[in-house]
Amino acid sequence: MGLGVGIVGLPNVGKSTTFNALTKAQNAEAQNYPFCTIEPNKAIVPVPDKRLDELAKIVDPNKIQYSTIDFVDIAGLVRGASKGEGLGNQFLSNIREVEVILHMVRCFEDGNITHVEGDVNPLRDIEIIETELIYADITQLEKKIDRLKKQSKFDKNAAAQEVVAKALYSHLEELKPVKTFDDLENEDFISLDKELRFLSNKDVIYGANVDEDSLSDGGNEFVDTLKAHAESVNADIVILCAKIEEELVGLEEEEAKEFLTDFGVEESGLEQIIHKAFDKLGLQSYFTAGKVEVRAWTIRKGTKAPQAAAVIHNDFEKGFIKAEVIAYNDFIEFGGENKCKEAGKLKLEGKDYIVQDGDVMHFRFNV
């Protein structure tokens, strides 16, 4: 299961610098002028998980395979982007592909770095971007309503969906995001969202890009303003310094840890963003551990064993018999599968077993 995070924001707020740092791939040119990113940059990044490293110490596999996360960095949006201003809305379709939006917000003063709006104002910057996303949703919905009008003449389902679409359109016209629509549980709305993938209905993580001093201090007045806004809209916030994240690139794990400690930070921006994104999407990992590889598999919380097996291969679900399950902590404490068996810590679970985060699993199946 791929997890997509789209990095958006005004030009020159540190999106591409953050992308470079987070992906450890310096393929998104970061310059001090707007629109330096003119094509969407995409990268597939391994999800750091120390539990895999601990499993590997015991199993000694040929390789370690982490879960992955897709990052998409798009060109900076500006006021009027949905109507063609700046580079226009040609990049908005790239945001529709992702599940979570990382909205980068500039939270530092620096006269040497141009701000497209002239000064630093997090709430104004957020409003500009989120208004453009709403306008883009309106444009999509207008086209859909036109199609539904034609279909509803001979299709009752289309007629019912048209009613919901028009109600949503009225909601958006008030510049309210889709996520605050009153009828989110309506099946017709769910169908619309599945097709159109409304931008203003996506989960958002705000990335507060601060300077080095503010990182050490745990924030500043701009961050405080952003935190209050994030809380009011039930969004998460990650405080990071894109410059520092870039400096972490290439450092060994212990060096990076020591470097972050000097700033009073325990996790890198990448780790924070991934953890927040997993939480937003209700995701978790289970593991398979053998000599060939130790591997993490990403599933949604509440997934039952057969469906978890299908993430490896569809045949595993079709022919599912049982799942051999060892809790991660037991696997580490007793030193591997065989000792867990001896201690009675390996359990055989059936089709109704709900997989827990960190389960070490082996599936019995017959096709």
N, C-alpha and C positions, 0 to 999 in steps of 0.2 A: 504494500500500500504506500503510494507516494504521498508525501506531505508537502504542499506547496505554500511558500510564503512570498508574497509580493512586496517589494520595498518601494514605497511611494513617498511623495512629498514635493515641496516646492523645489525649484532648481537651487543648487548650491547650499543645501542643508547638510550634506555629508552622506547622501545615499550611496553614491558610487564608491566613496572611500570606505564606507561600512561594508559594502558588498565585497570589495577587494579584501578587506580584513576577514570578514566572516567566511568567505569561501577559500581563503588562502590561495586565490588565483588572481593574479594581477592583470586581469584582462578587461577591466572596466576602467577606462581612462578617467582619472579624477583631476580636473583642472579648476582654476578659480574663475570660471565664467559659466553662465547658464547654458543648458542644453549640450554639455559636453558628451552626454550619453544620448545618442540618437537612434540606437537600436536596442531592443531589450536584451539584457545580458542574463544568461541562464547558467546555473551551475548546480550540480548534484553533490551534496556535501554529506560526509558520514556524520552520524549522530554520536557524539562522545558519550560513552557509558562505561564507567569504571567497573561495573559488574562483569562486563565481558572480559576485561583484562584479568580480573580475579579468577574467573572460570578458566581462562587460558593457562594460568599458572598451574592449575591442577591437571587439566586435560592435556596440555602441551600439543595443541592442534597444528596442522600445517598452515592454517591461516585463520584470521579473525575477520568476520564479516559484520560490520555495523549496519544498523538501519540507516536510511538516508533521508535527507530533506532537500527539497528543491527550492532554490532561491531564484527569484526573478527581479532584476533591477530594471526599472523602466525610466524613460526620460522624464525630467521634472515637469510637473504640471503647473500651469499658471492660471490666474484668473481669466475665465473665458475659454479655457481649453476645450470644453464640450462644444463650443461654437467655432472652434478652429483657431483660437488664439495660440501664440507660441508654436509649438509643434502639433497643436490640435489634439484630437482625441484618438489619433491613430494607434496610440499605445494602450488605450483603456481595455481593449480586447485581451491584452496580455494579463491584466489583473483578473479578468473573469476566470482565467484558468486556475487560479490559486484558491485555497481554502481560507487562508488567513492573510490579512494585510498588516505589514509592519510599516506604520506611518512615522517616518523620521521627521523630527521637529527640532529645529535649531534652538538651543538653550544656552547660548554663549554669545558674548560681545567680542567682536574682533573687527576693527576698522579696516584691516587688510583683506578681509573676505567679503565680497559683495553680497548684499541681500537683495533679492529681486524686488521686494516691497519697500526697501529703503531703510528699515530698522527691524529689530528683533521683537516679535510679538507672537508668542506661541498660539494663543487663542485665535487671533486673526488668521494666522497661517493654516491652522486646522480647519477653520470655517471655509477658507478658500478651497482647499482640497475636497472637503466633504461635500460642499455645495456642487462642485464639478462632478463628483460621483453621482449625486442625486440627479443632476441634469442629464447625465449619461443614461441613467436608469429610465428617466422620463422619455428620452428619445427611443430607447428600446421598446418601452411599453406602448408608446404611440403606434408603432409599427404593428405590434402584436394585436392591439385593439382593432386596428383596421382589418386585420385578417380574421379576427373573431367575429366581427360584424357580418362579414360575408358568409362565414361558416355557420353562424347561429341561425340562419334562415332555414337550414335543413338538419341541424345538429343540436340537440338539446344540451349536450355536454358543453359545447362551445358557447351556448347562450348563458349557461350558468357561470362559466369561466369569465365571460365578458363582464358580468355583473361585478365579480371580484376585481377584475382588472381595472374597471372604471373607478371603483372605490379606492383602489390603491393609487390610481393616477391622481385623484383628488388629494390624497394624503401627501403625495410627492410634490404636488403643486404648492403646498404650504412649506416646502423646503424641509420636510421631515423625512428622515431616512426610512428605508423599508423596514429596518429592524424594529421600529416603533409602531408599525402597522398593527391595528387591533385584531386582525384576523389571520395571524401567522399559522394557526393550526388548521385552517381551512384546507381541505384537500385540493381545491382548485388553485389556491395560492401556492401550495407546495408544488403543484404541477408547473405553475408559471415560473417559480423560482428555479426549479430544476432545469427548465428550458433556457431561461434568460440569465440565470446566475447573477442576480442583482448585486451590484457593487456595494450599495449602501446597506446590504444585509449581511455582509461578511464580518467575521470576528476581527477585531482590531487590537493590535498591540502598539502602543505608542513608544517610539524609541527616542528618548531625550538625549540628544547629542550635546554633551557638555565639554568644557575645557578641563585640563588636567587638575587644576585647583578645585574645581567644583566636584570632580570625581572623588577626590580625597575627602571633601567635606560632605559627601553624600547628597549633593544637589546645590541649588541656588534658588533665587526668587522665581526664575523662569520655570524651574522644575516644580516648585511648590504650586504654581499656577496650573501646570500641566497635570500634576497629581490630582488636584481638586477636580479638574475637568474629567479626567479618566474615571475617577470614582463616581461622578455624577452620571456617566453613561455606561457604567459597568465594564470598563475596558481595563486591560493590564498596562503597566508601564515598565520599561526597562531603561535604567540610566546607564549610559555608556559613553565613552570618549572614543570616537572613531579613530582619532590619531593614535591613541594608546593601543586600540585593537590592532591597528596596522603594525605597530611595533612588536606585537606578540607573534606576528607571522615569522616562522622559522625558528623560534625559540624551542628548546627542549622542554618537556613537561614540567620538570622541577624548576627550570629557569623562569618559565611563564608564571608558575605558581608564586614564586618569590617576587617576581615583578609586580603581580597583582596585589600581593600582600603589602607591598610598599605603599600602595594607594588605598589600602583598607578594603580591598574588594576580594571576595572569595571565588567568584565565578567570572569567566570572561563573558563578553556580550553575547557571543555565539551560544554558550551554554544556557544563559538566561533566556534568550529568545526561543531556543528549542524547548526548554522546559515549559515556558509559558504557552507555546504553540501546542504542545502535546496536551497540556491541561485544557486549553480552549476547545480542542477537538475531541476531548474524552478518549485520548489514545494511551496505550500502554505497550510494553514489550514482553514477549516470552522468549526463551532461549532454547536452542538445540546445541548440544555439546558432544562432539566426537573427535576422533583423531584427524579426520579430514578438515573439519572446521568447527569453530565456535561461532554461533550466529544469532543475531537478534532479529526477531520478526515483529512487525508492528501490527497491532489489532486495536479495535475499539474496546473500551471497558464494557464488560457484560457479555463478551463473545463466548459462545460455548465451544467445547473442544472440537467438534467436527468442522465448524466454520473456521476455527483457528488453524486447523490442519490444512484447510483449503488454501490458505495463504502460501503454503509451501507448494502444494499441487492439488488441483481439483480432484484427482483420483484418491487422495488421502481422505477427503470428505465422503466421496461416493462409497468407498469400501471401508469406512471407519469401523473399527471393532472396539478398541480401548485406547486410552492414553496413559502412558506411564508418566507420572508427575512427581517431581521433587522440588520442594520449595527452595528458592535460591539460598536463603540463609542456612538451610540444612545441608545443601550441597557443599557450601563453603566450610561449615563447621565440622562436618564429618569427612571432608576431603575426597569427594567424588562419588560416582554412582554406586560402585560396589560396596563401599562402606555405608552408604545410605541404605542400601538393601539390607545389609546385616543389622542395621540399627532400626529397621522397620520404618524408614522414612520415605520409601518409595511407595506411592499409592497408585492403584489402578482405578481410573475414572472412566465413566461412561459418557453417553451422548449429552447428558444434561449438565455435565460439569462446566462451571463457569471459570474460565482461565483467569488466574491471578497474575498481577504484575510481577515479573521476575521468575515465574515458573520455568523450571528446566524440564523439557518435555520430549518424549519419544512416542510416536504414534504407531499403533498396530492397525494394519488395514489389509484388506483382501479385495482385489478387483478381478 
